[in-house]
Amino acid sequence: MAILQELKELYANRDLKKVRSLVDAYFADDCVVFGTCVGEMSKSKQDVFDLIDSDLRYWYDLDILLDTQKEEKIGAYSFLSVSAVLSYTIHENEKTLQQLS
């Protein structure tokens, strides 16, 4: 699925300028998205934007495992899930933080 490939590349490159166009291209205003836990539940396109933007600014590496994707369509709705690996270290990467500022 194209969205997962684009998200994988977005997280790998941390290109904040591409977040809005990706969200606008793939998410409806009334979408529901779970991040890495129920606490990361987005109930609108703006929520999804805020979640991804925050991830790219403040979190570490997220590797989306494309071969684990599952999609189920029920009527007009599509349910998509995929596994991912979140990697982080205790020490901040100063160069990365400077690039994102």
C-alpha positions in Angstrom: 0.0 0.0 0.0 1.4 3.3 -1.1 0.7 5.2 2.1 2.9 2.8 4.2 5.8 3.2 1.8 5.5 7.0 1.9 5.2 7.0 5.7 8.3 4.7 5.9 10.3 7.1 3.8 8.9 10.1 5.7 10.0 8.7 9.0 13.4 7.7 7.6 14.1 11.1 6.1 12.3 13.2 8.8 11.1 15.7 6.2 8.7 17.9 8.1 7.7 19.8 4.9 6.1 16.7 3.5 3.8 15.9 6.4 0.9 18.1 5.4 0.8 16.9 1.8 0.9 13.2 2.9 -1.9 13.7 5.4 -4.0 15.6 2.9 -3.5 12.9 0.3 -4.4 9.9 2.4 -6.6 10.9 5.3 -10.3 11.9 5.4 -11.5 14.5 7.8 -13.3 11.8 9.9 -10.5 9.2 10.0 -9.4 7.4 13.1 -5.8 6.4 13.5 -4.0 4.6 16.3 -0.3 5.3 16.7 1.9 3.1 18.8 -0.7 2.8 21.5 -4.3 3.8 22.4 -3.0 7.0 23.9 -2.0 8.0 20.3 -5.5 8.0 18.9 -6.2 10.5 16.2 -9.8 11.3 15.3 -9.3 13.9 12.6 -6.9 14.8 9.8 -5.4 17.5 12.0 -4.8 15.0 14.8 -3.0 12.8 12.3 -0.9 15.7 11.2 0.0 16.6 14.8 0.9 13.0 15.6 3.3 12.6 12.7 4.7 16.1 13.0 5.4 15.5 16.7 6.9 12.1 16.0 9.4 13.5 13.5 10.4 16.4 15.7 10.7 14.7 19.1 10.8 10.9 18.7 13.4 8.6 17.4 13.5 6.1 14.5 10.3 4.3 13.5 10.8 1.5 11.0 7.5 0.4 9.4 7.7 -3.3 8.5 5.9 -3.2 5.2 5.7 -7.0 4.9 3.4 -7.2 8.0 0.6 -4.9 6.6 -3.0 -6.2 6.8 -6.0 -4.5 5.2 -9.6 -5.3 5.7 -12.5 -3.5 4.0 -15.9 -3.4 5.5 -18.4 -1.4 3.4 -17.0 2.1 2.9 -14.4 1.7 5.6 -10.8 0.4 5.3 -8.9 -1.0 8.3 -5.1 -1.0 7.9 -2.6 -2.3 10.4 1.2 -2.7 10.2 3.9 -3.6 12.7 6.8 -1.3 13.3 10.0 -1.0 15.3 10.6 2.1 17.4 14.3 2.6 18.2 15.7 5.2 20.5 18.7 5.9 22.6 19.2 7.7 25.9 21.6 10.2 24.4 20.3 12.9 22.0 21.8 13.1 18.6 22.8 16.7 18.5 23.3 16.9 14.7 19.7 15.5 14.1 18.2 18.0 16.6 20.0 20.9 14.9 18.7 19.8 11.5 15.1 19.7 12.7 15.3 23.2 14.4 
